[in-house]
Amino acid sequence: MTTSINSSRKRTQRDYTLAFKLRVVERVEKGEMTYKQAQARFGIQGRSTVLVWLRKHGRLDWSKP
């Protein structure tokens, strides 16, 4: 029987390393995927989590909708 440790609990911002966040931001900013695709691809639970990372760590102006 195999059970994932993370499958039963919600992840928080602190569960993701800075390197992981920066890789996700880079891929979105390069146009490789949308932030919603990144969220689905990497199993990021929060709807706005990737947007927060883009605003905080990104090089583009994500302040406007």
Backbone bond lengths (Angstrom), bond angles and torsions (degrees), N, CA, C in turn:
res aa  C-N    CA-C-N  psi(-1)  N-CA   C-N-CA  omega(-1)  CA-C   N-CA-C  phi
1 M - - - 1.440 - - 1.526 108.98 -
2 T 1.331 116.17 125.43 1.459 119.98 178.61 1.514 109.21 -113.15
3 T 1.305 115.01 131.29 1.451 120.90 -179.35 1.520 108.62 -131.73
4 S 1.315 116.35 131.04 1.450 120.65 177.37 1.523 109.81 -80.98
5 I 1.286 115.91 134.97 1.460 120.65 179.97 1.525 110.26 -63.82
6 N 1.324 117.85 -38.50 1.455 121.55 -173.66 1.526 113.49 -85.49
7 S 1.317 118.72 -5.46 1.458 120.26 -173.98 1.523 113.11 -70.94
8 S 1.325 118.00 -25.37 1.453 119.99 -174.71 1.525 113.91 -102.98
9 R 1.313 118.31 -3.79 1.459 118.95 -179.86 1.517 110.11 -127.12
10 K 1.315 114.00 151.87 1.455 118.97 178.77 1.515 109.39 -77.85
11 R 1.311 114.89 145.89 1.452 120.05 177.53 1.518 108.83 -91.15
12 T 1.310 116.22 153.12 1.452 121.02 176.71 1.519 108.87 -115.95
13 Q 1.313 116.00 170.89 1.470 120.95 178.51 1.526 110.51 -53.58
14 R 1.310 116.80 -35.98 1.463 120.77 -176.12 1.528 112.53 -72.37
15 D 1.316 117.79 -14.97 1.456 120.44 179.50 1.529 112.12 -74.15
16 Y 1.314 117.10 -17.69 1.460 121.57 -177.95 1.526 108.90 -99.26
17 T 1.329 115.89 133.54 1.460 119.45 178.70 1.521 109.57 -74.04
18 L 1.311 115.46 158.25 1.463 120.13 176.76 1.520 110.24 -60.61
19 A 1.322 117.41 -39.83 1.468 120.92 179.65 1.534 110.69 -60.69
20 F 1.326 117.08 -41.70 1.460 121.19 178.60 1.530 110.23 -63.33
21 K 1.331 116.47 -46.46 1.467 120.50 179.36 1.519 110.86 -58.63
22 L 1.329 116.63 -44.14 1.457 120.60 -178.59 1.522 111.80 -66.06
23 R 1.328 117.74 -36.14 1.474 120.70 176.81 1.522 110.86 -64.94
24 V 1.324 116.98 -42.57 1.463 121.08 178.96 1.529 109.55 -63.70
25 V 1.330 117.00 -47.45 1.465 121.60 179.45 1.532 110.60 -58.50
26 E 1.315 116.65 -44.66 1.461 120.91 -179.36 1.529 111.45 -60.95
27 R 1.316 116.86 -43.90 1.469 120.38 -179.04 1.525 111.51 -65.22
28 V 1.325 117.13 -38.98 1.460 120.64 178.63 1.531 109.84 -67.94
29 E 1.330 117.03 -45.09 1.463 120.11 -177.86 1.523 112.59 -68.18
30 K 1.315 117.34 -28.09 1.469 120.40 176.14 1.522 111.88 -76.37
31 G 1.318 116.60 -11.10 1.453 120.36 179.97 1.520 113.65 86.05
32 E 1.323 117.18 13.02 1.456 121.03 179.24 1.526 111.10 -70.05
33 M 1.333 116.36 -27.45 1.461 121.56 178.22 1.518 108.42 -160.90
34 T 1.327 115.95 160.10 1.459 120.39 174.42 1.522 108.24 -81.37
35 Y 1.320 115.28 168.16 1.471 117.10 179.10 1.522 110.83 -65.52
36 K 1.331 117.19 -31.47 1.467 120.14 177.86 1.527 110.80 -69.95
37 Q 1.326 117.06 -38.14 1.465 120.40 176.76 1.524 110.26 -65.28
38 A 1.328 116.68 -40.30 1.466 120.67 178.21 1.520 110.26 -62.58
39 Q 1.316 115.60 -41.81 1.464 120.90 178.94 1.528 110.24 -58.85
40 A 1.323 116.99 -46.13 1.463 121.02 -179.41 1.528 111.05 -70.47
41 R 1.319 117.19 -43.54 1.468 122.09 -175.42 1.528 112.10 -63.05
42 F 1.327 115.87 -40.22 1.457 120.05 -175.21 1.516 113.58 -101.19
43 G 1.332 117.82 4.41 1.452 121.05 176.42 1.515 113.95 68.59
44 I 1.325 116.59 34.58 1.459 121.57 179.85 1.521 107.47 -84.23
45 Q 1.332 117.17 120.06 1.457 120.75 -169.05 1.516 114.78 -77.40
46 G 1.308 118.47 -42.73 1.455 120.55 -175.86 1.517 112.42 -67.75
47 R 1.333 116.94 136.11 1.466 120.49 -178.18 1.516 112.72 -66.29
48 S 1.320 117.10 -31.66 1.462 119.16 -177.07 1.531 112.75 -106.67
49 T 1.302 117.87 4.17 1.466 121.48 -175.43 1.518 111.96 -56.88
50 V 1.325 117.69 -49.23 1.465 120.59 -178.04 1.530 109.92 -65.51
51 L 1.325 117.51 -37.53 1.463 120.00 177.33 1.527 111.34 -62.55
52 V 1.309 116.38 -39.98 1.470 120.40 176.97 1.526 109.56 -61.08
53 W 1.331 116.68 -44.06 1.463 120.30 178.75 1.521 110.97 -63.01
54 L 1.327 117.32 -40.55 1.460 121.14 179.72 1.528 110.61 -62.30
55 R 1.317 116.72 -43.11 1.469 120.31 179.35 1.529 111.33 -66.76
56 K 1.322 115.78 -38.64 1.457 120.15 -174.75 1.530 113.10 -81.37
57 H 1.339 117.17 -40.33 1.460 120.99 -171.85 1.523 114.28 -114.10
58 G 1.321 116.83 -9.09 1.459 119.71 -174.63 1.512 113.86 -79.24
59 R 1.316 114.55 165.81 1.456 121.21 -179.90 1.526 111.82 -99.31
60 L 1.320 116.74 -13.96 1.452 120.78 -179.34 1.519 109.98 -92.72
61 D 1.329 116.65 165.90 1.478 121.07 178.60 1.515 108.64 -86.54
62 W 1.325 116.60 100.61 1.467 122.15 -179.31 1.520 111.30 -100.65
63 S 1.334 117.16 13.89 1.456 119.41 -176.89 1.524 112.59 -76.01
64 K 1.318 117.18 -22.81 1.462 120.85 179.53 1.523 110.30 -100.03
65 P 1.347 117.12 140.55 1.471 119.30 -178.72 1.521 112.74 -67.07
